Amino acid sequence: MKFKNILVLILLSIVGFSCTKTDKKQEEAITYQCPMQCEGDKVYNEVGSCPVCNMDIKPVVEKVKANHNPEQISETSIFNLTTKWNTEEGKSIELKDLKGKTLVMVMIYTTCKAACPRLVADMRNIEAQIPDKYIADINFIMVSIDPETDTPKRLKEFAIENVMDGEQWTFLQGSVSGVREFANVLAVKYKEITPLDFSHSNIISVFNSDGELMHQQEGLGVDNKETINTILNLQ
């Protein structure tokens, strides 16, 4: 099922350079490393691909976050939505309370016997490929499209059953209208077939720490290399 991609504007910074010997030495000092650390801490002196996973190797540099107003939210951010949600721990939150971490989201329902188990497997597969040092900065979020059945208690049970009860996992139950609103934002379509059965899109979405959509993966069991790359590039 096709979905409409949301364009995100990115500011391009223009970096000046000189041809002095000092600059040349600094350029030569740059090293590169696989973002998955397939070879541990091994680094390379030239750009290329990891010989193990074939991902593009990245410069090993200290990341400096741009100064910005922590309260500022862009027009394309999901944090503009003010709907209330309940977590599997029984806490009431708004989406803006998730600000500050990379968000990997999918919409499922716990009584699903067809597509949802495969979506859950896809989410776990993505999580398993993220180096441990980045996990604390990523939130894997499962949003129920069946809020009447998927109470916080049921979501907690589902999390435990599927070994998704770690701090990096969050399950959300919203109102019927809130779920519909959020599904529209993600371009996820769903329809109730019976009280316990829904047809729905199979889309995993990646948002940056400001709630802006960066990437969507559609389908079941698909190649998730681009999804992994997007997540790692946001760290």
Phi and psi in degrees as a GROMACS rama.xvg file:
@    title "Ramachandran Plot"
@    xaxis  label "Phi"
@    yaxis  label "Psi"
@TYPE xy
-78.3598  150.193  LYS-2
-136.356  156.823  PHE-3
-86.9186  118.917  LYS-4
-73.0321  140.038  ASN-5
-96.8856  123.533  ILE-6
-78.124  133.971  LEU-7
-115.077  125.991  VAL-8
-80.9231  132.023  LEU-9
-120.194  128.461  ILE-10
-72.6904  129.127  LEU-11
-95.6831  123.605  LEU-12
-94.3367  136.704  SER-13
-101.83  116.958  ILE-14
-104.443  121.63  VAL-15
-80.2087  155.773  GLY-16
-148.159  159.103  PHE-17
-120.745  170.539  SER-18
-104.013  26.36  CYS-19
-74.6882  160.641  THR-20
-64.1551  -33.5798  LYS-21
-60.9882  -45.8081  THR-22
-62.8055  -37.7478  ASP-23
-65.2846  -39.5878  LYS-24
-65.1571  -38.7927  LYS-25
-65.0263  -38.8186  GLN-26
-64.5394  -41.0677  GLU-27
-69.0905  -22.3277  GLU-28
-78.1596  -12.208  ALA-29
-67.2387  132.933  ILE-30
-116.958  162.227  THR-31
-127.707  150.443  TYR-32
-148.824  148.551  GLN-33
-66.2993  129.824  CYS-34
-63.2922  -20.92  PRO-35
-89.838  -7.83705  MET-36
53.9658  45.7502  GLN-37
-59.9674  -31.1297  CYS-38
-110.032  32.2171  GLU-39
69.1266  -129.472  GLY-40
-93.4948  11.9787  ASP-41
-62.2899  136.367  LYS-42
-124.358  162.078  VAL-43
-124.804  156.961  TYR-44
-93.0406  -9.19478  ASN-45
-132.028  156.593  GLU-46
-67.4712  156.615  VAL-47
167.404  -155.266  GLY-48
-121.294  151.835  SER-49
-67.0141  129.295  CYS-50
-69.1935  -12.801  PRO-51
-94.56  -55.2989  VAL-52
-106.243  -6.43995  CYS-53
70.005  9.15779  ASN-54
-72.0112  152.402  MET-55
-64.8405  130.836  ASP-56
-77.0594  148.143  ILE-57
-113.325  150.936  LYS-58
-61.2351  139.783  PRO-59
-91.0476  96.4943  VAL-60
-134.202  157.261  VAL-61
-78.5739  127.498  GLU-62
-85.3158  132.343  LYS-63
-117.895  118.65  VAL-64
-81.1398  136.59  LYS-65
-66.42  144.973  ALA-66
-72.0896  131.556  ASN-67
-156.05  162.197  HIS-68
-72.3226  115.743  ASN-69
-61.8425  -18.2639  PRO-70
-90.5824  -9.64774  GLU-71
-75.4482  134.287  GLN-72
-128.012  129.589  ILE-73
-73.5977  164.062  SER-74
-65.8931  -23.5914  GLU-75
-94.1044  2.84593  THR-76
-79.4583  140.911  SER-77
-71.4537  -11.4985  ILE-78
-72.5484  -5.99926  PHE-79
-74.1569  -19.2381  ASN-80
-75.2356  130.924  LEU-81
-106.902  11.7288  THR-82
-63.0207  144.622  THR-83
-86.9728  143.099  LYS-84
-131.101  151.954  TRP-85
-109.513  134.541  ASN-86
-89.0945  171.168  THR-87
-66.2384  -14.8796  GLU-88
-92.4198  2.57829  GLU-89
83.9223  12.9831  GLY-90
-89.1262  146.089  LYS-91
-99.0474  125.279  SER-92
-137.539  167.066  ILE-93
-111.465  161.805  GLU-94
-59.7437  -31.8463  LEU-95
-64.8844  -17.4462  LYS-96
-71.0058  -11.4603  ASP-97
-91.558  0.348006  LEU-98
-60.0522  141.213  LYS-99
111.958  -13.8679  GLY-100
-124.953  155.34  LYS-101
-67.9944  133.337  THR-102
-111.6  128.706  LEU-103
-116.283  111.54  VAL-104
-119.833  147.596  MET-105
-147.481  149.868  VAL-106
-106.749  125.147  MET-107
-140.564  -177.129  ILE-108
-146.071  144.854  TYR-109
-72.5235  -21.6323  THR-110
-88.5128  0.0949544  THR-111
-65.5629  135.957  CYS-112
-113.6  -1.79519  LYS-113
-112.541  -88.0133  ALA-114
-72.9541  -39.1177  ALA-115
-59.1422  -43.0881  CYS-116
-57.445  -33.601  PRO-117
-74.5842  -35.2507  ARG-118
-65.2284  -40.1699  LEU-119
-60.8054  -43.5323  VAL-120
-63.1307  -38.6829  ALA-121
-64.5538  -41.7006  ASP-122
-64.4113  -42.2632  MET-123
-66.5634  -35.0402  ARG-124
-65.9858  -41.024  ASN-125
-63.1911  -47.2945  ILE-126
-60.0665  -37.4426  GLU-127
-68.0179  -23.1808  ALA-128
-90.7785  -2.49552  GLN-129
-88.4535  126.518  ILE-130
-55.5737  144.126  PRO-131
-55.04  -33.306  ASP-132
-67.1218  -15.4472  LYS-133
-100.975  -15.4224  TYR-134
-56.1975  -38.5829  ILE-135
-65.9049  -17.5716  ALA-136
-100.943  10.3426  ASP-137
-127.305  139.249  ILE-138
-121.431  116.113  ASN-139
-92.7735  117.313  PHE-140
-118.199  127.412  ILE-141
-109.219  115.432  MET-142
-104.703  122.938  VAL-143
-78.2643  136.093  SER-144
-95.3119  3.49209  ILE-145
-126.658  70.7463  ASP-146
-64.2826  -22.1607  PRO-147
-71.4183  -37.9971  GLU-148
-87.3928  -41.2198  THR-149
-86.452  75.4662  ASP-150
-71.9767  164.227  THR-151
-52.8211  -39.6375  PRO-152
-62.1885  -45.0935  LYS-153
-65.537  -39.9096  ARG-154
-64.5786  -37.5324  LEU-155
-63.5509  -43.8877  LYS-156
-61.6784  -42.2797  GLU-157
-63.841  -40.9118  PHE-158
-61.0136  -43.2632  ALA-159
-67.7844  -43.3302  ILE-160
-59.4911  -34.2914  GLU-161
-102.64  15.4552  ASN-162
52.727  48.2039  VAL-163
-128.963  42.5287  MET-164
-105.848  12.1241  ASP-165
-76.1604  169.676  GLY-166
-65.5747  -19.709  GLU-167
-80.1319  -6.0994  GLN-168
-107.694  137.145  TRP-169
-135.478  132.466  THR-170
-111.823  136.921  PHE-171
-124.26  133.602  LEU-172
-116.025  126.773  GLN-173
-119.821  -171.214  GLY-174
-80.6695  164.732  SER-175
-59.2066  -43.6378  VAL-176
-70.0845  -36.4692  SER-177
-66.1663  -40.3208  GLY-178
-65.0618  -42.1954  VAL-179
-62.7252  -43.1771  ARG-180
-61.2715  -45.6149  GLU-181
-67.7414  -38.1262  PHE-182
-61.023  -38.8589  ALA-183
-63.327  -38.5549  ASN-184
-64.0327  -39.715  VAL-185
-84.1425  -2.19049  LEU-186
62.2588  30.462  ALA-187
-94.3984  126.36  VAL-188
-104.856  136.763  LYS-189
-147.373  155.135  TYR-190
-147.369  133.279  LYS-191
-75.7447  124.027  GLU-192
-94.2087  -46.5012  ILE-193
-137.954  172.053  THR-194
-55.5763  -21.6923  PRO-195
-121.904  14.761  LEU-196
-139.164  131.549  ASP-197
-130.792  146.44  PHE-198
-97.9162  143.228  SER-199
-160.058  161.808  HIS-200
-71.7325  154.995  SER-201
-114.638  84.9406  ASN-202
-129.917  130.527  ILE-203
-109.094  126.407  ILE-204
-113.289  141.74  SER-205
-115.985  126.893  VAL-206
-117.696  147.437  PHE-207
-77.4239  -179.478  ASN-208
-68.2771  -11.2402  SER-209
-99.5346  8.98345  ASP-210
79.5129  20.9507  GLY-211
-99.3111  134.278  GLU-212
-67.5088  125.756  LEU-213
-108.546  -31.3001  MET-214
-164.646  149.57  HIS-215
-133.137  137.821  GLN-216
-112.421  122.971  GLN-217
-113.137  137.332  GLU-218
113.18  177.719  GLY-219
-115.249  131.691  LEU-220
63.9497  27.8821  GLY-221
-84.0772  168.052  VAL-222
-62.6243  120.317  ASP-223
-104.043  19.0676  ASN-224
-57.436  -44.8391  LYS-225
-66.5992  -36.6505  GLU-226
-63.5918  -46.0053  THR-227
-60.93  -45.5755  ILE-228
-59.6309  -42.2955  ASN-229
-61.6278  -45.7258  THR-230
-61.5841  -46.279  ILE-231
-67.1095  -35.7856  LEU-232
-68.4395  -17.7683  ASN-233
-87.9357  -5.96574  LEU-234
